[in-house]
Amino acid sequence: MPESKVQHQEEIEITEQGGLTADFAPGEDIEAPEPWEAWETKLVVYSVSIGVVALIIGSIIVDYLFL
């Protein structure tokens, strides 16, 4: 048997035995996500904004100095 088929067969056997999901029941073990605080939303918006501005300034500098 080619090596890839052997590996695939081993993965199937692990899945049939339970593998990583042996004790996991969908929907039972997962808690509801915690709602975001207002400061967390602001932090994400400001971080993305700073990243976009840095990308624009960086591309202007590269264009001016190297191209």
N, C-alpha and C positions, 0 to 999 in steps of 0.2 A: 504494500500500500504506500502511495506517496506520502511524504511527511505532512503535507497540508491536510490530507484526509485523516491522518492519525490524530493530528491536533484538533481538527473539527470534531472527531469522534470523542476525544477526551472532554472537550467543552460540552458536548451533549450529555455525556455521562455525569459531569459535575452539575449541570443544570437539572438533570433528573433527580439527583440526590439532594437538591435544595440549593447548593452553591451559596452565594452571598445573600440570597433572598429567603433562606430557610425559615427565619422567624419573622418575616415581614408580611403583614396583611395590609393590602392597599386601603388607605383611608382610615385605618385604626390607629396606627402609630404616629401619624403626622398631625401635629398640632396646627391650629390656625396661625397664619403669620401675624406678627405684631405690627400694628399700624405705625406708620412713620410719624415722627414728631415734625413740627413745622421747621425747626432748626436743621433737621436732617435733609429736608427737601431743599432748603436754602443752600446748604453746604454742597449738595450735588449740583445744583444749578450754577452756583458760583465756580465750582471746580471745573465744570465743563466749559463755562464761559472763559475762564482763565486759560484753559487748554486751547480753545479755539483761537483766542487772541495771540497766544504764544506761537501757535502754528502759523498764523498769518504774518506776524512780525518776523519769525524765523525764515519763512519763505521769501519775504521781501529782502532780508539781509543776504540770504544765499543768492538771490537773483542779482542784487546790486554788487556783491563782492566777487562772485565766482562765475557768473554767466555774462 
